[in-house]
Amino acid sequence: MIFLRNLLTETSHDAIINKLSRERETLVKTCVSFTKRQSKN
């Protein structure tokens, strides 16, 4: 039973990390495009 719970915890942890890394990528892309627009002005 403990093994099963650990497995579930690890899975949710991985999912959280994946979600965070995707959001960070989006944030970086947004910052880059914003910076490029600013430098044009």
PQR file of N, CA, C, O and H, with PARSE charges and radii, in Angstrom:
ATOM      1  N   MET A   1       0.838  -1.208   0.000 -0.4000 1.5000
ATOM      2  CA  MET A   1       0.000   0.000   0.000 -0.0000 2.0000
ATOM      3  C   MET A   1       0.877   1.263   0.000  0.5500 1.7000
ATOM      4  O   MET A   1       0.595   2.223  -0.717 -0.5500 1.4000
ATOM      5  N   ILE A   2       1.930   1.247   0.805 -0.4000 1.5000
ATOM      6  CA  ILE A   2       2.830   2.398   0.858 -0.0000 2.0000
ATOM      7  C   ILE A   2       3.500   2.598  -0.497  0.5500 1.7000
ATOM      8  O   ILE A   2       3.666   3.726  -0.962 -0.5500 1.4000
ATOM      9  H   ILE A   2       2.158   0.467   1.388  0.4000 1.0000
ATOM     10  N   PHE A   3       3.883   1.483  -1.122 -0.4000 1.5000
ATOM     11  CA  PHE A   3       4.529   1.551  -2.430 -0.0000 2.0000
ATOM     12  C   PHE A   3       3.616   2.229  -3.452  0.5500 1.7000
ATOM     13  O   PHE A   3       4.059   3.060  -4.246 -0.5500 1.4000
ATOM     14  H   PHE A   3       3.748   0.567  -0.744  0.4000 1.0000
ATOM     15  N   LEU A   4       2.342   1.862  -3.416 -0.4000 1.5000
ATOM     16  CA  LEU A   4       1.368   2.427  -4.349 -0.0000 2.0000
ATOM     17  C   LEU A   4       1.233   3.933  -4.121  0.5500 1.7000
ATOM     18  O   LEU A   4       1.160   4.707  -5.076 -0.5500 1.4000
ATOM     19  H   LEU A   4       1.982   1.187  -2.772  0.4000 1.0000
ATOM     20  N   ARG A   5       1.201   4.339  -2.861 -0.4000 1.5000
ATOM     21  CA  ARG A   5       1.061   5.758  -2.544 -0.0000 2.0000
ATOM     22  C   ARG A   5       2.295   6.536  -3.007  0.5500 1.7000
ATOM     23  O   ARG A   5       2.172   7.640  -3.538 -0.5500 1.4000
ATOM     24  H   ARG A   5       1.260   3.710  -2.086  0.4000 1.0000
ATOM     25  N   ASN A   6       3.471   5.964  -2.808 -0.4000 1.5000
ATOM     26  CA  ASN A   6       4.700   6.609  -3.278 -0.0000 2.0000
ATOM     27  C   ASN A   6       4.679   6.782  -4.784  0.5500 1.7000
ATOM     28  O   ASN A   6       5.098   7.816  -5.305 -0.5500 1.4000
ATOM     29  H   ASN A   6       3.570   5.067  -2.377  0.4000 1.0000
ATOM     30  N   LEU A   7       4.188   5.766  -5.481 -0.4000 1.5000
ATOM     31  CA  LEU A   7       4.109   5.806  -6.932 -0.0000 2.0000
ATOM     32  C   LEU A   7       3.193   6.946  -7.379  0.5500 1.7000
ATOM     33  O   LEU A   7       3.519   7.683  -8.308 -0.5500 1.4000
ATOM     34  H   LEU A   7       3.848   4.927  -5.058  0.4000 1.0000
ATOM     35  N   LEU A   8       2.060   7.082  -6.719 -0.4000 1.5000
ATOM     36  CA  LEU A   8       1.126   8.152  -7.058 -0.0000 2.0000
ATOM     37  C   LEU A   8       1.745   9.519  -6.794  0.5500 1.7000
ATOM     38  O   LEU A   8       1.583  10.448  -7.586 -0.5500 1.4000
ATOM     39  H   LEU A   8       1.795   6.483  -5.963  0.4000 1.0000
ATOM     40  N   THR A   9       2.453   9.635  -5.679 -0.4000 1.5000
ATOM     41  CA  THR A   9       3.081  10.913  -5.335 -0.0000 2.0000
ATOM     42  C   THR A   9       4.124  11.297  -6.374  0.5500 1.7000
ATOM     43  O   THR A   9       4.190  12.448  -6.804 -0.5500 1.4000
ATOM     44  H   THR A   9       2.585   8.881  -5.035  0.4000 1.0000
ATOM     45  N   GLU A  10       4.942  10.321  -6.774 -0.4000 1.5000
ATOM     46  CA  GLU A  10       5.967  10.592  -7.785 -0.0000 2.0000
ATOM     47  C   GLU A  10       5.335  11.019  -9.104  0.5500 1.7000
ATOM     48  O   GLU A  10       5.825  11.930  -9.772 -0.5500 1.4000
ATOM     49  H   GLU A  10       4.888   9.386  -6.425  0.4000 1.0000
ATOM     50  N   THR A  11       4.249  10.358  -9.471 -0.4000 1.5000
ATOM     51  CA  THR A  11       3.583  10.688 -10.732 -0.0000 2.0000
ATOM     52  C   THR A  11       3.059  12.122 -10.710  0.5500 1.7000
ATOM     53  O   THR A  11       3.265  12.880 -11.659 -0.5500 1.4000
ATOM     54  H   THR A  11       3.851   9.618  -8.929  0.4000 1.0000
ATOM     55  N   SER A  12       2.385  12.489  -9.627 -0.4000 1.5000
ATOM     56  CA  SER A  12       1.842  13.844  -9.542 -0.0000 2.0000
ATOM     57  C   SER A  12       2.973  14.867  -9.495  0.5500 1.7000
ATOM     58  O   SER A  12       2.852  15.967 -10.035 -0.5500 1.4000
ATOM     59  H   SER A  12       2.218  11.874  -8.856  0.4000 1.0000
ATOM     60  N   HIS A  13       4.071  14.494  -8.845 -0.4000 1.5000
ATOM     61  CA  HIS A  13       5.231  15.390  -8.762 -0.0000 2.0000
ATOM     62  C   HIS A  13       5.787  15.651 -10.160  0.5500 1.7000
ATOM     63  O   HIS A  13       6.081  16.792 -10.517 -0.5500 1.4000
ATOM     64  H   HIS A  13       4.169  13.601  -8.406  0.4000 1.0000
ATOM     65  N   ASP A  14       5.928  14.581 -10.947 -0.4000 1.5000
ATOM     66  CA  ASP A  14       6.409  14.734 -12.325 -0.0000 2.0000
ATOM     67  C   ASP A  14       5.472  15.618 -13.129  0.5500 1.7000
ATOM     68  O   ASP A  14       5.916  16.471 -13.897 -0.5500 1.4000
ATOM     69  H   ASP A  14       5.689  13.655 -10.657  0.4000 1.0000
ATOM     70  N   ALA A  15       4.174  15.410 -12.948 -0.4000 1.5000
ATOM     71  CA  ALA A  15       3.189  16.198 -13.688 -0.0000 2.0000
ATOM     72  C   ALA A  15       3.321  17.676 -13.336  0.5500 1.7000
ATOM     73  O   ALA A  15       3.220  18.541 -14.206 -0.5500 1.4000
ATOM     74  H   ALA A  15       3.813  14.717 -12.324  0.4000 1.0000
ATOM     75  N   ILE A  16       3.546  17.958 -12.058 -0.4000 1.5000
ATOM     76  CA  ILE A  16       3.692  19.344 -11.613 -0.0000 2.0000
ATOM     77  C   ILE A  16       4.936  19.966 -12.241  0.5500 1.7000
ATOM     78  O   ILE A  16       4.902  21.102 -12.713 -0.5500 1.4000
ATOM     79  H   ILE A  16       3.628  17.255 -11.351  0.4000 1.0000
ATOM     80  N   ILE A  17       6.032  19.211 -12.242 -0.4000 1.5000
ATOM     81  CA  ILE A  17       7.284  19.711 -12.827 -0.0000 2.0000
ATOM     82  C   ILE A  17       7.101  19.988 -14.315  0.5500 1.7000
ATOM     83  O   ILE A  17       7.551  21.016 -14.820 -0.5500 1.4000
ATOM     84  H   ILE A  17       6.060  18.288 -11.858  0.4000 1.0000
ATOM     85  N   ASN A  18       6.442  19.073 -15.013 -0.4000 1.5000
ATOM     86  CA  ASN A  18       6.203  19.259 -16.446 -0.0000 2.0000
ATOM     87  C   ASN A  18       5.379  20.512 -16.691  0.5500 1.7000
ATOM     88  O   ASN A  18       5.673  21.294 -17.595 -0.5500 1.4000
ATOM     89  H   ASN A  18       6.076  18.237 -14.603  0.4000 1.0000
ATOM     90  N   LYS A  19       4.337  20.698 -15.873 -0.4000 1.5000
ATOM     91  CA  LYS A  19       3.469  21.865 -16.025 -0.0000 2.0000
ATOM     92  C   LYS A  19       4.273  23.146 -15.795  0.5500 1.7000
ATOM     93  O   LYS A  19       4.145  24.109 -16.551 -0.5500 1.4000
ATOM     94  H   LYS A  19       4.098  20.063 -15.139  0.4000 1.0000
ATOM     95  N   LEU A  20       5.099  23.150 -14.750 -0.4000 1.5000
ATOM     96  CA  LEU A  20       5.890  24.335 -14.441 -0.0000 2.0000
ATOM     97  C   LEU A  20       6.882  24.646 -15.545  0.5500 1.7000
ATOM     98  O   LEU A  20       7.055  25.807 -15.914 -0.5500 1.4000
ATOM     99  H   LEU A  20       5.203  22.367 -14.137  0.4000 1.0000
ATOM    100  N   SER A  21       7.538  23.623 -16.077 -0.4000 1.5000
ATOM    101  CA  SER A  21       8.530  23.868 -17.129 -0.0000 2.0000
ATOM    102  C   SER A  21       7.862  24.388 -18.393  0.5500 1.7000
ATOM    103  O   SER A  21       8.427  25.222 -19.102 -0.5500 1.4000
ATOM    104  H   SER A  21       7.397  22.679 -15.777  0.4000 1.0000
ATOM    105  N   ARG A  22       6.646  23.892 -18.678 -0.4000 1.5000
ATOM    106  CA  ARG A  22       5.909  24.402 -19.853 -0.0000 2.0000
ATOM    107  C   ARG A  22       5.541  25.861 -19.639  0.5500 1.7000
ATOM    108  O   ARG A  22       5.678  26.682 -20.546 -0.5500 1.4000
ATOM    109  H   ARG A  22       6.187  23.215 -18.102  0.4000 1.0000
ATOM    110  N   GLU A  23       5.071  26.184 -18.431 -0.4000 1.5000
ATOM    111  CA  GLU A  23       4.690  27.571 -18.159 -0.0000 2.0000
ATOM    112  C   GLU A  23       5.898  28.492 -18.221  0.5500 1.7000
ATOM    113  O   GLU A  23       5.798  29.635 -18.668 -0.5500 1.4000
ATOM    114  H   GLU A  23       4.960  25.517 -17.694  0.4000 1.0000
ATOM    115  N   ARG A  24       7.054  27.981 -17.764 -0.4000 1.5000
ATOM    116  CA  ARG A  24       8.266  28.796 -17.800 -0.0000 2.0000
ATOM    117  C   ARG A  24       8.691  29.054 -19.241  0.5500 1.7000
ATOM    118  O   ARG A  24       9.128  30.156 -19.575 -0.5500 1.4000
ATOM    119  H   ARG A  24       7.136  27.053 -17.401  0.4000 1.0000
ATOM    120  N   GLU A  25       8.563  28.041 -20.094 -0.4000 1.5000
ATOM    121  CA  GLU A  25       8.891  28.217 -21.518 -0.0000 2.0000
ATOM    122  C   GLU A  25       8.017  29.301 -22.133  0.5500 1.7000
ATOM    123  O   GLU A  25       8.503  30.165 -22.864 -0.5500 1.4000
ATOM    124  H   GLU A  25       8.208  27.146 -19.822  0.4000 1.0000
ATOM    125  N   THR A  26       6.720  29.249 -21.831 -0.4000 1.5000
ATOM    126  CA  THR A  26       5.793  30.246 -22.357 -0.0000 2.0000
ATOM    127  C   THR A  26       6.182  31.637 -21.874  0.5500 1.7000
ATOM    128  O   THR A  26       6.158  32.608 -22.631 -0.5500 1.4000
ATOM    129  H   THR A  26       6.325  28.547 -21.237  0.4000 1.0000
ATOM    130  N   LEU A  27       6.541  31.709 -20.600 -0.4000 1.5000
ATOM    131  CA  LEU A  27       6.922  32.998 -20.010 -0.0000 2.0000
ATOM    132  C   LEU A  27       8.174  33.542 -20.683  0.5500 1.7000
ATOM    133  O   LEU A  27       8.257  34.734 -20.981 -0.5500 1.4000
ATOM    134  H   LEU A  27       6.561  30.921 -19.985  0.4000 1.0000
ATOM    135  N   VAL A  28       9.148  32.669 -20.921 -0.4000 1.5000
ATOM    136  CA  VAL A  28      10.397  33.083 -21.576 -0.0000 2.0000
ATOM    137  C   VAL A  28      10.111  33.586 -22.984  0.5500 1.7000
ATOM    138  O   VAL A  28      10.642  34.617 -23.396 -0.5500 1.4000
ATOM    139  H   VAL A  28       9.080  31.701 -20.679  0.4000 1.0000
ATOM    140  N   LYS A  29       9.271  32.860 -23.727 -0.4000 1.5000
ATOM    141  CA  LYS A  29       8.927  33.282 -25.093 -0.0000 2.0000
ATOM    142  C   LYS A  29       8.261  34.646 -25.076  0.5500 1.7000
ATOM    143  O   LYS A  29       8.557  35.500 -25.911 -0.5500 1.4000
ATOM    144  H   LYS A  29       8.839  32.022 -23.393  0.4000 1.0000
ATOM    145  N   THR A  30       7.361  34.847 -24.121 -0.4000 1.5000
ATOM    146  CA  THR A  30       6.666  36.128 -24.009 -0.0000 2.0000
ATOM    147  C   THR A  30       7.655  37.250 -23.722  0.5500 1.7000
ATOM    148  O   THR A  30       7.590  38.319 -24.330 -0.5500 1.4000
ATOM    149  H   THR A  30       7.121  34.153 -23.442  0.4000 1.0000
ATOM    150  N   CYS A  31       8.574  36.996 -22.786 -0.4000 1.5000
ATOM    151  CA  CYS A  31       9.580  38.006 -22.436 -0.0000 2.0000
ATOM    152  C   CYS A  31      10.465  38.331 -23.631  0.5500 1.7000
ATOM    153  O   CYS A  31      10.770  39.497 -23.882 -0.5500 1.4000
ATOM    154  H   CYS A  31       8.627  36.128 -22.293  0.4000 1.0000
ATOM    155  N   VAL A  32      10.877  37.304 -24.367 -0.4000 1.5000
ATOM    156  CA  VAL A  32      11.757  37.506 -25.522 -0.0000 2.0000
ATOM    157  C   VAL A  32      11.055  38.351 -26.587  0.5500 1.7000
ATOM    158  O   VAL A  32      11.632  39.305 -27.107 -0.5500 1.4000
ATOM    159  H   VAL A  32      10.629  36.357 -24.163  0.4000 1.0000
ATOM    160  N   SER A  33       9.824  38.002 -26.904 -0.4000 1.5000
ATOM    161  CA  SER A  33       9.105  38.752 -27.936 -0.0000 2.0000
ATOM    162  C   SER A  33       8.852  40.193 -27.469  0.5500 1.7000
ATOM    163  O   SER A  33       8.899  41.124 -28.273 -0.5500 1.4000
ATOM    164  H   SER A  33       9.354  37.227 -26.482  0.4000 1.0000
ATOM    165  N   PHE A  34       8.586  40.371 -26.178 -0.4000 1.5000
ATOM    166  CA  PHE A  34       8.362  41.706 -25.636 -0.0000 2.0000
ATOM    167  C   PHE A  34       9.640  42.533 -25.732  0.5500 1.7000
ATOM    168  O   PHE A  34       9.608  43.707 -26.102 -0.5500 1.4000
ATOM    169  H   PHE A  34       8.548  39.615 -25.525  0.4000 1.0000
ATOM    170  N   THR A  35      10.774  41.898 -25.391 -0.4000 1.5000
ATOM    171  CA  THR A  35      12.070  42.595 -25.451 -0.0000 2.0000
ATOM    172  C   THR A  35      12.401  43.000 -26.880  0.5500 1.7000
ATOM    173  O   THR A  35      12.894  44.103 -27.118 -0.5500 1.4000
ATOM    174  H   THR A  35      10.800  40.945 -25.091  0.4000 1.0000
ATOM    175  N   LYS A  36      12.135  42.116 -27.825 -0.4000 1.5000
ATOM    176  CA  LYS A  36      12.404  42.430 -29.229 -0.0000 2.0000
ATOM    177  C   LYS A  36      11.567  43.626 -29.680  0.5500 1.7000
ATOM    178  O   LYS A  36      12.050  44.511 -30.387 -0.5500 1.4000
ATOM    179  H   LYS A  36      11.735  41.220 -27.631  0.4000 1.0000
ATOM    180  N   ARG A  37      10.296  43.633 -29.252 -0.4000 1.5000
ATOM    181  CA  ARG A  37       9.426  44.750 -29.631 -0.0000 2.0000
ATOM    182  C   ARG A  37       9.926  46.063 -29.025  0.5500 1.7000
ATOM    183  O   ARG A  37       9.894  47.107 -29.677 -0.5500 1.4000
ATOM    184  H   ARG A  37       9.905  42.914 -28.678  0.4000 1.0000
ATOM    185  N   GLN A  38      10.390  46.001 -27.767 -0.4000 1.5000
ATOM    186  CA  GLN A  38      10.882  47.199 -27.088 -0.0000 2.0000
ATOM    187  C   GLN A  38      12.115  47.752 -27.782  0.5500 1.7000
ATOM    188  O   GLN A  38      12.254  48.965 -27.940 -0.5500 1.4000
ATOM    189  H   GLN A  38      10.416  45.153 -27.238  0.4000 1.0000
ATOM    190  N   SER A  39      13.012  46.863 -28.198 -0.4000 1.5000
ATOM    191  CA  SER A  39      14.263  47.318 -28.824 -0.0000 2.0000
ATOM    192  C   SER A  39      14.017  47.953 -30.189  0.5500 1.7000
ATOM    193  O   SER A  39      14.827  48.762 -30.641 -0.5500 1.4000
ATOM    194  H   SER A  39      12.899  45.877 -28.070  0.4000 1.0000
ATOM    195  N   LYS A  40      12.922  47.606 -30.850 -0.4000 1.5000
ATOM    196  CA  LYS A  40      12.597  48.215 -32.149 -0.0000 2.0000
ATOM    197  C   LYS A  40      12.209  49.672 -31.975  0.5500 1.7000
ATOM    198  O   LYS A  40      12.538  50.509 -32.816 -0.5500 1.4000
ATOM    199  H   LYS A  40      12.264  46.949 -30.482  0.4000 1.0000
ATOM    200  N   ASN A  41      11.514  49.979 -30.890 -0.4000 1.5000
ATOM    201  CA  ASN A  41      11.032  51.355 -30.684 -0.0000 2.0000
ATOM    202  C   ASN A  41      12.171  52.324 -30.420  0.5500 1.7000
ATOM    203  O   ASN A  41      11.935  53.517 -30.226 -0.5500 1.4000
ATOM    204  H   ASN A  41      11.248  49.299 -30.207  0.4000 1.0000
TER
END
